[in-house]
């Protein structure tokens, strides 16, 4: 099987060329994105002006470490009578000799609580409700719609995520997700004149004969991926049944299975790999 929107690392680990160009029928010229780039730059600049001063996040991180130390110190002091040892006694004596350390501890905890509960949410809400930013975002959306129209995106097109990943072939055995990771790419999908169309303005328009679509099958496998493209959060009630996890350290999402839309194009087997939460959308649009 040959995967759509993937990179073959079998013989060249430095290869970056995506598969699927044989399905591409149209793409926009580079200068078509000039107005979009300008509009997105305006949004970024407006958000930058509305954000908290750059020093605040760094102060918060330093204070977070101090808060953790404060919790440990206060806990040890409060349990000294029951769990005390020589090290804790030194700590108790230090705080007794310098009472202002209690104020530092309580102040750091209070600042952390205030930042998480009020400061950051308030600033986020201000940015989201800012009229100037809203207008700038509307302009970005309008330009994107215009570019999609140039690629013939249908009014009934739906947004779908498609996995892009690295793969290898060994002894004629296809091995997808060789590093267990993927990039989650958002496309507009619709049917047009008996063909499946997939459009992403920076990539172009891909057209696949409807008659080449054979089935949609489920595959088990832990897949980590970048980006969450849906309006709802990954842990929203709508997506709970898919058991999507998020790694705060790696800043990646993961699922324990995926689906493959199987194609037979001129006798060659192809597959479109999608997250589990997109399977129903593909089945509905394709009538599989």
N, C-alpha and C positions, 0 to 999 in steps of 0.2 A: 504493500500500500504506500501511496505517496500522500503526505499530509499537505493540506492547504495552509499557506501562511506560516511555513516553518523553514528552518535553516538546517541544511544537511552538513553535519560535522564528521561524516564518515572518513573522508580522505583529507579534509582540510579543516583543521580546528579553528582557523582564522576566517573561514568563510562567513559572510554576512548576508548573502543573497537569499531573499525569500522566495519560496516556491509559489506558484500560482499565477505567474505572469502570462501564462498561456490562456488564462481566463479573462485577463484584463482587456477591455475594449476601449477605454477612454481614461485619460487623466488630465488634470488641470495644469496649465503652464505655471512656472514659478512666480511670475509677476501677478498671478491671480490672487496670491496670498498677501500682497503688500498692504492692502487696506485692512485685512484681518489682523495682521501683525501690529499695525498702528493702533487699531482699536483695542487689542489685548494689552498693548503697552500702556494705553491710557488707563485701563482698569487697574493694572498692576500699580501704576503710580498713585492713583487715588486711594487704593487700599493701603499702600505704604504710608501715605500721609495720615491716614486714620488710625493706623496701628499705634500700640503703646510704644514709648521710647525704647530703642534697642537695648538699653541697659537693663530694663525691667526683667526680661526673660532670664538674663544671666544672674541678676540678683535673686530671682525666684529659685533658680537651680542651686545656687550657693546656700540660700536659706533652707531649701529642702533638705540638704545634707545636715545643716545645723538643727533642723527640726527633728530629724531622725536621731541625732546625738542627744538632743534635749529629752526626747521620749525615753531613750535608754537610761540616761542619767537620772531622770525623775523616777523612773520605775525602780532602779536599783536603790535609790535613796528611800523610797516609800516602803520597800521590802527589806530594808537593812536589818530590822529587828528579827526577821524570820530567816532570811537567806544571806545574811551579812558575811563578808569575809574581809581579809586585810585590804584588798584592793578597793572594795566598796567603802570601807572605813576611811580610806584616804580621800575618796570622792566626797563623802559626807562632811569631813573636816574642811575640805576645800570650799564647799558651798556655805558652810557655817561661818567661815572666815571672810567670805566674799558674798554676802547676801544678794548683791546685784546680779549674780549669775542666775538666780531664780527668775529675775525680770527678763534677762536675755532669753532664757528658755521659753517662758510664757509668751514673750513678744514674737519669737520666731514661729511658734505654733500658731499664734493668732494671725500672723501675716500670711502663712501658708493657707490657713482656712479661708481668710478673706479673699486671697487671690483666686483660689479654686471655686469658691462659692459665689463670689460677686464680681471681682475685677475682670477676670478673663471672659466670663459669660456676658457681662455687660458690654464689653468692648466688641465681642463677636456680634452681639445683637445690634449694636450701633452701626457696624459695617454692613450687616445684612439689610438693615432698614434705611440706609443712607440713599436718598433720592438720586444724588449725582452718580453714585456707583450703580444704582439700578438702571439709570438711563444708559450708562456706558456699557453695561452688560447686555442691555436690549439691543444696542447697536452691534455688538459682537454676534449676538444670536441672529440678527437680521442679515448680516454679511454671510454667516455660515449657511443660512437658509438659501441665500442667493447662489452661493457656490454649489450647494446640493442641487439646486434647480438646474444649473448648467450641466450637471451630471445626470439629469433626468430622474431624480428621486421622486417616487410616487407619493401622493398625498396620504395614502394608507400604509406607508412604510413603517416598520416597527424597529426599535432599537434592540440589537442583540450583541452579546459579547462572544467573541471567538478567541480561542487560545492560539497564541503564536509561541513557538518553542524550538529548542534544538533537538535533533534526532540523529540516530545512526542506524546503519544497516550492516549486520554482520551475519555471514553465511545465509544470505537471503532472508534473514529475520529482521523485521522492522522493530526498532526500539525507540518509542517516543519519550519525550521528557527525560532525556539522558541525565540531567542534573536535578530532576524533580521540580523544576521551576518553569513558569510560563509567564508571558505578558498578556494581560487581559485587554484585547482591542475591541473597541465599540464600532459597530457597523450599522447602517440602515439596510434593512432587508425587505424585499417585496418581489412579487411576481409580475412579469411583463412579457406579453406575447409568448407564453409557454416557456419562459425561462426564469431561473432564480437569479435575482440581482442583489449584489452586496456592494454597498458604497461607503467609502470613508474618504472625505474630501482630500486629505493629504496623500492617500494611497491611490485613489481612483475608483473606477467602476469595474466590478468583476461580474461576468455573466456566465451562468452554468446552465446547460440544457436541462429542462425539467425531467426529461425522460431518462437522464443519467442517474437520477436519485433513486437509490435502491432501498435503503432502510436507515433507521436510527437505532443504534445499539448502545447499551450501557457497558462501561468498563470500570473495574475497580483500580484504585491507585491514589496515593496521596500526592496531590498537586498543589504546590505553593505558587501564588501569582501576585503580581504587582497590580495596583489600581483597583478601585471599586467605582464602577461607573453609574450605578443606580442612584436615583434620588433618595430612596429610603436607605437607612443604614443596614450594614450586612447582618446585624443581629435583630432586625425588625421582625415582627411576627410573621410577615409575609415569607421570609427566608429561613425561619427557624428549622423547618423540616429538612433542610439541606445540610444542617450542622456545619456551617461555615465558621472557621476559627480565624482568629487574628493574633499574630505574634507581634507584640509591642516592641520587642528588641529588633527583629528583622524588618518590621513594618510591612509584613506580607500577610495575605489572606491564604487560606488553604481549604481544600475540599478532599473528601475521601473517595470520590468517584467522578467520572466525566462521561460525556456521550460523544459518539462518533457518527456523523451523518455520512453514510457510505455512498460513494458515487462510482459509476462505471462509465468512464469517458473514453470512447474509441478503444474499448478493450483493456484500458488501464485503470486499475483500482486507485481511487482517491478517497480522502477522508477529511471532513471538516470537524475539528475537535472543539467542543463547546463545554462550558461549565454545566453542572447538573440543573441549575435553576433556569437554564435556557432551553432545556429539552422540550418542555410543553409548548413553548412559543414556536420552535421549529416544526413540531408535529402539527400544530394548528395551521401554520402558514403553508406547509407542504402537503398537508392532508395525509400524513403517514400514520 
